Amino acid sequence: GRNRVANYQPDIVPNSRLIDDSVWWTRIKDAIRKQRLELWFQPVVNIGSRKVEFYESLVRFRDEEGQIVAPGHFLPAVERSGGITMLDRYVIELALDTLLKHPDATLSVNVSEKSVNDPAFVDYIVQAFAKNNLSPERIIFEIPENVVINLQQVWQMLDLMKTDGFRFALDDFGAGFCSISYLKHLPVEML
């Protein structure tokens, strides 16, 4: 188009990835509208007491045929398409609904780098918990390691939320460049 020509080279696939990303993002938006995203829960057990401490929330997509699609198939595409904050908010809504239905449950939820860096997202979380009269201690936000390493403003935001009672974990520790000595400065309570 537009008086341009592109030579096909099999090792260059950005256009096909853009198309795939667009298709996945469209499918996920549709799944949000039709409530075909689900949270699955994995118990996190205290080794000493053998009691469940909390449940890790894992998002799954039930496709048009009713088959479960693991997040590795759609999350990267949603992130690249710019829709990850919308997906994060929807996952938080599912978690809130679960917490309301199960008053003794504590959940952990993964939050993307883009959401952690968005002050409006933080306001949304604080307001949602207040509106539903839920204790902030009942949720643990799993923050990607690369977010807290680089951004002092994120630390300040996490510290503010911690004073409100929200809890944080560092997700995928060791996958990036964080050292053990660095941990004592982070506002997280678990890895």
C-alpha positions as CSV (number, residue, x, y, z in Angstrom):
1,G,0.0,0.0,0.0
2,R,0.9,3.7,-0.4
3,N,3.4,3.0,-3.2
4,R,5.5,0.7,-1.0
5,V,6.8,-2.8,-1.6
6,A,8.0,-5.2,1.1
7,N,10.2,-8.2,0.3
8,Y,9.2,-11.3,2.2
9,Q,11.8,-12.7,4.5
10,P,10.9,-15.8,6.5
11,D,13.0,-14.7,9.5
12,I,11.2,-11.4,9.8
13,V,7.8,-11.8,11.3
14,P,6.7,-8.5,12.9
15,N,3.6,-8.1,10.7
16,S,2.3,-11.6,11.5
17,R,3.0,-11.0,15.2
18,L,1.0,-7.7,15.0
19,I,-1.9,-9.6,13.4
20,D,-1.7,-12.4,16.0
21,D,-1.6,-9.8,18.8
22,S,-4.6,-8.0,17.4
23,V,-6.6,-11.2,17.1
24,W,-5.7,-12.3,20.7
25,W,-6.6,-8.8,22.1
26,T,-9.9,-8.8,20.2
27,R,-10.7,-12.3,21.6
28,I,-9.8,-11.2,25.2
29,K,-11.9,-8.1,25.0
30,D,-14.8,-10.3,23.9
31,A,-14.1,-12.7,26.7
32,I,-14.2,-9.9,29.2
33,R,-17.6,-8.8,27.8
34,K,-18.9,-12.3,27.8
35,Q,-17.3,-13.2,31.2
36,R,-15.2,-16.1,29.8
37,L,-12.1,-15.3,31.8
38,E,-11.9,-17.3,35.0
39,L,-9.7,-17.3,38.1
40,W,-8.3,-20.6,39.1
41,F,-6.8,-20.9,42.6
42,Q,-3.6,-22.6,43.7
43,P,-3.2,-23.0,47.4
44,V,0.0,-21.7,49.0
45,V,0.7,-23.9,52.0
46,N,2.8,-23.1,55.1
47,I,5.2,-26.0,55.3
48,G,5.4,-25.9,59.1
49,S,1.7,-25.8,59.9
50,R,0.5,-27.5,56.7
51,K,-2.3,-24.9,56.5
52,V,-3.2,-22.9,53.5
53,E,-1.9,-19.4,54.0
54,F,-3.5,-17.9,50.8
55,Y,-4.5,-18.8,47.3
56,E,-2.6,-17.6,44.2
57,S,-5.1,-16.4,41.5
58,L,-4.4,-17.7,38.0
59,V,-6.3,-16.2,35.1
60,R,-7.6,-18.6,32.5
61,F,-9.5,-17.9,29.2
62,R,-12.3,-20.2,28.2
63,D,-12.4,-20.0,24.4
64,E,-15.5,-20.0,22.2
65,E,-15.5,-23.9,22.2
66,G,-15.2,-24.0,26.0
67,Q,-11.6,-25.1,26.0
68,I,-9.2,-23.6,28.6
69,V,-6.4,-21.5,27.2
70,A,-3.4,-20.9,29.5
71,P,-2.2,-17.3,29.9
72,G,1.1,-17.9,28.1
73,H,-0.9,-18.0,24.9
74,F,-2.6,-14.6,25.3
75,L,-1.0,-12.5,28.0
76,P,2.1,-11.4,25.9
77,A,-0.2,-10.4,23.0
78,V,-2.5,-8.4,25.3
79,E,0.6,-6.6,26.8
80,R,2.0,-5.8,23.4
81,S,-1.5,-4.6,22.3
82,G,-1.7,-2.2,25.2
83,G,-4.7,-3.8,26.9
84,I,-3.0,-5.2,30.0
85,T,-4.4,-2.6,32.4
86,M,-7.9,-3.4,31.3
87,L,-7.2,-7.1,31.8
88,D,-5.6,-6.3,35.2
89,R,-8.7,-4.4,36.3
90,Y,-11.0,-7.3,35.2
91,V,-8.9,-9.8,37.2
92,I,-9.1,-7.5,40.2
93,E,-12.9,-7.5,39.9
94,L,-12.9,-11.3,39.7
95,A,-10.7,-11.4,42.8
96,L,-13.0,-8.9,44.7
97,D,-16.0,-11.0,43.8
98,T,-14.2,-14.1,45.2
99,L,-13.2,-12.3,48.4
100,L,-16.8,-11.2,48.9
101,K,-18.1,-14.8,48.4
102,H,-15.4,-16.3,50.7
103,P,-14.9,-14.1,53.7
104,D,-12.0,-16.2,55.1
105,A,-10.0,-16.3,51.9
106,T,-6.8,-14.4,51.1
107,L,-5.7,-14.1,47.5
108,S,-2.6,-13.2,45.6
109,V,-3.0,-11.5,42.2
110,N,-0.4,-10.7,39.6
111,V,-0.3,-7.1,38.5
112,S,1.5,-6.0,35.3
113,E,4.2,-3.4,35.1
114,K,2.0,-1.0,33.3
115,S,-0.7,-1.1,36.0
116,V,1.8,-0.7,38.8
117,N,3.0,2.5,37.2
118,D,-0.5,3.9,36.8
119,P,-1.6,6.1,39.7
120,A,-5.2,5.7,38.5
121,F,-5.0,2.0,38.9
122,V,-3.8,2.4,42.5
123,D,-6.8,4.7,43.2
124,Y,-9.1,2.2,41.6
125,I,-7.9,-0.6,43.9
126,V,-8.1,1.5,47.1
127,Q,-11.6,2.7,46.2
128,A,-12.8,-0.8,45.2
129,F,-11.7,-2.2,48.6
130,A,-13.3,0.7,50.5
131,K,-16.5,0.4,48.5
132,N,-16.8,-3.3,49.2
133,N,-15.7,-2.9,52.8
134,L,-12.9,-5.4,52.3
135,S,-9.8,-5.5,54.4
136,P,-6.7,-4.8,52.3
137,E,-4.8,-7.5,54.1
138,R,-6.8,-10.1,52.2
139,I,-5.0,-9.5,49.0
140,I,-1.3,-9.8,48.0
141,F,-0.3,-8.1,44.8
142,E,2.5,-9.9,43.0
143,I,4.7,-7.2,41.4
144,P,7.1,-8.0,38.6
145,E,10.7,-7.8,39.7
146,N,11.8,-5.4,36.9
147,V,9.2,-2.8,38.1
148,V,10.6,-2.2,41.6
149,I,14.2,-2.3,40.6
150,N,14.1,0.8,38.4
151,L,11.4,3.1,39.7
152,Q,11.6,5.1,42.9
153,Q,8.1,6.4,42.4
154,V,6.8,2.8,42.4
155,W,8.4,2.2,45.7
156,Q,6.7,5.3,47.1
157,M,3.3,4.2,45.8
158,L,3.8,0.7,47.3
159,D,4.8,2.2,50.6
160,L,1.6,4.3,50.6
161,M,-0.5,1.3,49.8
162,K,1.3,-0.7,52.5
163,T,0.3,1.9,55.1
164,D,-3.3,1.2,54.0
165,G,-2.7,-2.5,54.7
166,F,-2.2,-3.9,51.2
167,R,0.4,-6.6,50.9
168,F,3.0,-7.2,48.2
169,A,5.2,-10.0,46.8
170,L,8.0,-9.8,44.4
171,D,7.1,-12.1,41.5
172,D,9.7,-14.2,39.6
173,F,12.5,-13.1,41.9
174,G,15.8,-13.9,40.3
175,A,14.5,-13.7,36.7
176,G,15.9,-10.2,36.4
177,F,18.8,-8.4,38.0
178,C,17.7,-8.0,41.6
179,S,20.2,-9.1,44.2
180,I,19.4,-10.5,47.6
181,S,21.0,-7.4,49.3
182,Y,18.6,-5.2,47.4
183,L,15.6,-7.0,49.0
184,K,15.9,-5.2,52.3
185,H,15.0,-1.9,50.6
186,L,11.9,-3.2,48.8
187,P,8.4,-2.8,50.3
188,V,7.5,-6.5,49.7
189,E,7.0,-9.2,52.3
190,M,7.5,-12.3,50.2
191,L,9.1,-13.7,47.0
